Amino acid sequence: MKKFAGLFLVAFAAVSVLNGQERNDVIKSYNEGAKVLQTDVTAAIAAFENVVTLSEKVGESANDLKTKAMQVLPGLYVRAANNAIKENKPTAEIIKAAKTAIAAAEKYNNTAGKDNASKILVQAYNKMGTESFTAKDYDNALLAFDSLLAINPDYNNAMYNKALIYRSQNNSAAFEETIDLFLGKLEAGKDDQVIKQASTLALEYFRAAGSQQNQAENLDEALVLLEKAAKYGEDKDLFYFFADVYNKKKSFDSGIEYARKGLALETGEAEAKAKFYFQLGLGQEGKGQTAEACSSFKNAMFGPFAEPSKAKRTNLKCQ
């Protein structure tokens, strides 16, 4: 805007030769642009672009006006793109305006204009990606976020949003790769809250997937998924599923280990601890530790584990 403020109307030269008349045409177009500079960006762009075109035909005598027009045009294109955002234009129009501004900045060798237009384009792609994601148009959402990241690879929100899309698509391989890339860009101490949020998202995703495989008795697949979940932190429910899977696989030492880990994290009442005691009892029973198993099953006799624990104690002839 400071550059724009320095523009003034140019007086016509009193000349009669052809070249002078052509310069007067350049002056006329320049003055038209200067008059509407603050009120009509589109008209100003058209006028100053015409200055450049006419100046190239006139030659050296119009170079001063051509230079001034080339200096002001990149900023005008950026204003046009900004106006598209302010006026809440369709996202496609904002993207088009931002790309046009970038092209103008490159044409007129204006680094600041290109940087500002690129920032607007990033905003537009983020808006498009978010809108598509909300509409569950995942393919176009991914295209938008990828386009954004091609401009600004450090725009972490776009990476996180891609991870959310892959989670929604249940694309576990792409989700894992993307959430790991996202976490790798964060700094401990500075981004602790975001790290915790993303890590919890990943832990819960893979824990749930492991639980589903466990329920389907696909125990090896369940362990793979639970191990992936464990990359992102410790969780009492994760330890419960580990204990359950290992006990089913008759790896009773591991079953006992994870049942105890879960108990250590469970701060609830006896009913909340019952499921961990039940898994502990299964592991101890498997190892032939009858007295210990009887004690664990006694502690598990709450809620949904009451009946199976009672049955176990009966079978083990617990006192």
N, C-alpha and C positions, 0 to 999 in steps of 0.2 A: 504494500500500500504506500510505503514511502517513495518507492519508485514511481508509482502512479501519480502521486502528489506533485512530482517534479515535471510532469508533462504540461506543456503550454501550447496554445494554438500558434500556428506558424503563419506569418504574414506572406501574402502572395507577392511574388516579384513582378514588377512591371516590365515584362519582356514580351516580344512578339515572335521570336524565332520558334521553330517547331519544338526543339529540345526544351526550351523554356516553358512552352505550353504543356509539354508532357510532365515537367517537374511540377507545374501548378496543379496537375491532376493528382500527383502524389501528395502535394500539400493539402489538397481538398480532402482526400481520403483520410489523411492523418488527422486533420482537424475534426472530421466526423467521428473518428474513434475517440479523440480526446474529449469531445463533448458528452459522449455517453459512457465514458469510462466507469463512472460510479453508479450508473443507473441501469445499464443494459449490457451485461457482459457479452451476450451473444452478438449483439450489433458491434460492440467494440472489437471483438475478435475478428469479425468479418472485415471491418474497416482496416485494421492493422495488417491482416493477412493481405489485403488488397494493396496496402502500401508496399509490402515486400515484393509482391508480384510486379507492380508497376515500376518500382525502383530498379528491378533487374532489367527491365526493358529500357529505362531511361539511361542507366549507367552511372558513372562516377558522380555526376552532379547531384544524384539523389541518395548517395550512400549514407549521408548523415541521418536522413529520415528512415532509411532502411534499418540502420543500426538501432535507432531508438525503438522502432517497432519490434525488432527481434528481441530487444531487452524486456519489453513489456508483455509480449505474447505468452511466454510460459506461465507467468503468474496469472494471467487471465484464464488460461485453460484450467489451472488449479482451482481458481475461484468457481468456474463453471462446474467442476466436479464436486466441490464443496457445497455449492448451491443445490446440486442434485440430492445430496444427503439431507440438507436442511429442509428441502421441500418433500422429503420422504418419497422420492421417485422409486419406481420398481428397481430392484437390485440390479437387473440386467442393464438398465440405463446408467446407473452409477458406475458399474464396471466399465461400460463403454466410454463414459466421460473420463474416467481415470486413465484408461488406456490411451485415449486421445491426448490427454495432458502429458503422459509419459512420452509419447511419440513426438509431441511438440517440443518438450524439453530436450530430447535427444537431437532433434533437428536443429534447434537453436543453441545447442551446447550449453544448457543451463542445468548445472548439477543440483542446485537447491530446488528448482522446479521438479526435477525428476524424483528427488527424495520425497518431497511433499505429495506428489501424485502417487508414488508407490505406497505411501502410508494410507492414502484414501483407498487405493485398490485392495490393500490388506483388509481394511474395515469392511469393504464391500464383499469380499470373498468370505469373511467371517460371518457376515449377515446372511449371505446365501447359504453357507453351510449349516448355520443354526436353523434357518427356516426349513431347509430340506430335512434336517434331522428331526425336527419337531413334526414334520409331515410324514415321517418314517420313509422318506425317499433316500435311503441310505447310500445308494450308488452315486447320486448327484451330490450328496453331502460330502462324501469322500473326495470326489473330484474337486469340490470347492476348497476343502481344507488342504488338499495336495497342492492346488494352485497357490494358495496362501503361503504354504511352507516353501514353495519354490522361490517366492519373493523374499520371505523372511523366515529362514530355518529356525530361528530362535523364538518364534511365536509359540510358546509352550501350550497355551490354551488350545490351539488347533491340534496339537499332538494328543492332548488329553481327550479332546472331543472325538478324535479318531478312535481312541481306545474305547470310548463309550459306544461308538457305533459298532465296533467289532464285537463288543460284549453283547449288544442287542442282537447281532446276527449269529451269536454263539460260534464265532470264528475264534476258537481258543488260541490257535497258533499266532494269528495276526494280533489278537488282543495282547498276548504275552510279549510279543516283540515290541509292540507300540508302547505298552505301559512301562517296559524296561527302558526304552529310549527316553521316555518322558522323565522317569525317575533319575536317569543318568544325567539329565540336564539341570537337576535341582541341586542346591547347595545345603549341606547340613548346617544347622544353626540359623541360616537365613530363611530357608523354606521348610522348616520342620512341620508346620501345620499342613502344608500341601503334600509333603512326603507321606505324612500319616494318612491323609485322606486317600491318596492314590494307592498306597500299600494296603490299606483296609479294603478298598475296592477289589484289588487283585486277589487278596487272601480269601475274601468271601466268595468270589467267583469260582476259584479253583476248589475251595472247600466244598461248595455246593455241587460242583461237577463230580468231585470224588465221592461225595455221599450218594449221588445217583448211581454211580458205577458200583458202589458197595451194595446198595439195595438190589441191584441187578445181579449180584454175586460175581461181578467182573472184578475180582480182587486185585489182580495185577494192575489193571487199568486204574483202579481206585487209588492204589498206592502212588502211581506216577503223578496223578492229579493232586493228591494230598501233599506230596513232596514239593510240587510247584507252589502250592499255597504256602508252604512253610518258608519259602524264599522271602516272603513279604512280612513275616512276623510270627509271634506266638499267639495262640488263641485256644481257650479251654475246649471249645467245641471241636476244633481241629484235632486236638489231642484225643478227644473221645472217639472220633472216627478212626484215627490211627489205631487206637487200642482195639476197637471193634474188628477192623480188618485183620490186624495181626493175630488176634485170638481165633478168628475164623480160619486163618492160614496155619493155625497151630504153632505160631511163633510166639509162645507164651511169655518169654522173657521181655520181648518188645511190647506185648500187650500190657504186661504189668508196668513196664516203664512209663508208657504213655498214659495209662490210667492214673498213675501217681502224679504225673505232670499236670493232668487235668484237675485233679483234686487240689493241687497246690495253688491253682489259679481261681478255683471256685470259692467265692466268698459268701455264697448264699446259705440258706438253711439246709437241714438234713435232706429234704426232698430234692433240692437242687443237686446235692452231692450223690444222690442215690445211683445215678447212671454210671458214675465213675467207680463207685464201690462195686457195682454189678460187674463191670469189665475187669476190675481188679480180682474179684472172686473167680471169674471165668479163667483168668490166667493162672491163678493159684491152684484152682481145681485141675487144670491141665498139667501142672507140674507135680501134682500129687501132694500138694501142701494143704491137706484137709482142714486142719485146725484154723489156718489163716483164711482159707476160703469161707469156712463157716462164719468167722467173724465179719468178713467183708460182706457176705450175703445178708447178714443180720443188719448191717448198716445201710444196705440197699433196699430194705423193706419199706419203701415209701412210694406213693403215686403209682405210675404204671409199672414200676419194677417190684412192687410188693408181692404179687402172685408168683412171678417167675423166681424171685429170690426165695420165697417160702418153699416152692417146689424143689429148688436146688438144696436147701437145707434138709428137706425130708430125704432126698436121695442120698445125701452125704451122711445121713444119720447124725446131724448136728445136735448137740445138747442144748 
